[in-house]
Amino acid sequence: MNNTRKMVFVGILIALDVILTRFFSITTPIVRVGFGFVAVSLAAMLYGPIIGGIVGAVADLIGMMLFPQGSYFPGFTVSAFLGGVIYGLFLYKKPKTIINIALTILTITIIVNLGLNTLWLSMLTGNAVLAIITPRIIKQIVLLPIQVITIYITWRYVGEKIEKNYFQY
């Protein structure tokens, strides 16, 4: 795949992440449920951990600039980058099985969503971590199978076609 095509597709994935995160999500002060993970995971599976991280971080920055939801906090951009990197480390040029995807989501859930993002929210809201962790754990338990199934289906019906038609290994 040439660099121009790659840049265009990465740009489309960034735009898709912004749309799915900002317009197709439910947001409360301590919990946001959205589908931006689909674009980041697809970018990481197709292009690797660095591009996956860049897609996550750039989409976070653009989304915050265009559609702010409170003040900007750089910790969430770091979290978005790390999420993309983890997707890439676990799934780039590796089998996209339900087990691999579930381990990826579990790792992101523990390190990024429950770890770093809870810390960032605690710092921003002034609430103790223990005060905000319970609803976040419940959200992650509910979302884990939804994310696994969504990523698996997206890969099977979109990612494999893109990889087959545009990548030559």
N, C-alpha and C positions, 0 to 999 in steps of 0.2 A: 504494500500500500504506500503510495507516495505521500510526501509530507503535506502537500496541500489538502489532499483528501482526508488525511489524519487530522489536521487542524480544523477542518470544517466539521468533521464528525465529533471531535472533542467539544467544539463550540456548541453544537446541537445538544450534546449531552449536558453541558453546563446549563443551557437554556431550559432543558427538560427538568433538571434538578431544581432550578429556581421556581419553575411553574408548579411542579409537584409539591415542593416544600411550602411555598407561599400561598398557593391558591387551593390546593387539595390537602389541607391539613386542619386538624383541630388543635387549637392552642389555648393553654391555660398558663398561669404564671410559673408553674413548676413542671408541666408536662406538655409536650407537643407530639402529636401523632400525625405523621405524614408519610409520603411515599418517595421522597427524594433519594432514598437509599437505592432505588432501582437504577437510576442514571449513574450514580457513583460506582455501584457494583459492576455494572456493564462496562464502564470505562476501565475499571481495574482488571476485569477479566480479559478484555480485549487488548489493552495496552500496557498493563503492568502496574506495580505499586506506585511508582512516582507519578504517572499520569493520573491514576485513580485519586491519589492525594491532592494533586493540583486541581482536578475537577471538583472535588469536595470543597477545597479552600476557596477557589475562585467563585464557585456558585454561592458559597456563604457570603463572601464579600459583596458580590453583585446583588444578591437578594437583600442584604442589609442596606445597601445604598439605595436601591430602587423602592423597596418596600420595608422600611424600618419597623420593627416591633419592639420598641424600647431603645435603650442606648446600646451602642456597639461595645462588645467585649471581645478582645482578641482570643481569649481562651476557647471560645466556641469555634473559631476558625482553625485553631490548632487541632481541636477535636475532629472537625470535618476532614482535615488533612490526614490525621492518623487513621480515621475510619477507612478512607480510600486506600491508604497504604496497607492496612490489614487485609482488606478485600483482595488486593493484588498479591500479597505474600501467600495467602492461602489458596487463591483460585487462578492466578495467571499461569497458563500453560500446564494446568493440573486438571484432573477429572472434576467435572462439576456435578458431583453426586450429591444426593440429599445429605449424606453424612458430612461431607466436606463443607457444604454450604452451612449446615447447622453448626459445625465447629467454628466457622468464621463468624457467624452471627453471635454465637455465645461469647467468643473472645471480644468482639466489639462491644457487646452488651456489658460485660464485666469491666473491661478496661476503660472504654470511652463513655458509654452512656451512664452506667451506674457509678463509675469512678470519677473521671475527669468532669463530666457535665454536671454531676451532682455537686462536686466541689465548686465549680464556677457559679452555679445557682446559689449555693450557700454564701459565697462571697458577695454576690450581687444583691441578694435579698436580705442578708443578715440573719437568716434562719440557720439553726444548727443542722448539720448534715443529717443527724438522726431524725429531725423533724420532717424533712422532705424526702427521705429515702423510701419510706413505705409506699407512697403512691407511685413512685418511679419504679420500684421493684414489681409492683402489680402490673403496671403498664408494660414492662419488659417481658414478663411472663406471658401476657396476652399476645404481645406483638411477635415474639420469637417464632412461633409456627407460621404466622402470617407472612413474616419476612422470608423465611426459608422457602415456603411454597411460592411466593411471588417471584423471588430471584430464580428459583429452579425453572418455573414456567417461562419467565422472560428469557432465560438463557436458551431453553429448548426451542422456543418459537421465534425468537428474534436473534439472540446472540450467535447461535450456531449458524444461522443463515448468513449473518454478516461475516463471520469468520470464514465460512466456506467460500463465499463469493468475492471477498475483498482482501483476504489475507493469503499469502502464499508462504508456507513454512518449508 
